[in-house]
Amino acid sequence: ADASGAEVQRCLREYAASGAGAGWRLELAASEVVPDDADAISEVLARWADGGVANLVLTTGGTGLSPRDVTPEATLAVVERTLPGLPELLLGEALRHEPLAALSR
């Protein structure tokens, strides 16, 4: 089973409880494991964003190089605006901990 979603939740709660996260109101509104299918991923993302389920939607997994890794494409199909600097910032930090992080998209 994919444990990355639980780890993201743990990290966000830890951050919110820290001095750096003071004042943040983080509440888990929804969580779902979605199959590696672009249409299924896009449908969940659109439902959550357009339905007012959350102000921020985070995804994890499906970012490798195999044909079934379609999360970035599914995400781009539903976003209205991208933040190109954010993935660069995340990649820079990930490379400090994992030399193969650049193989993720």
Secondary structure, DSSP 8 states (H G I E B T S, - for coil): ---HHHHHHHHHHHHHHSSTTTT------------S-HHHHHHHHHHHHHTTS-S-----S--SSSTT--HHHHHHTT-S---THHHHHHHHHHHHH-TTGGG--
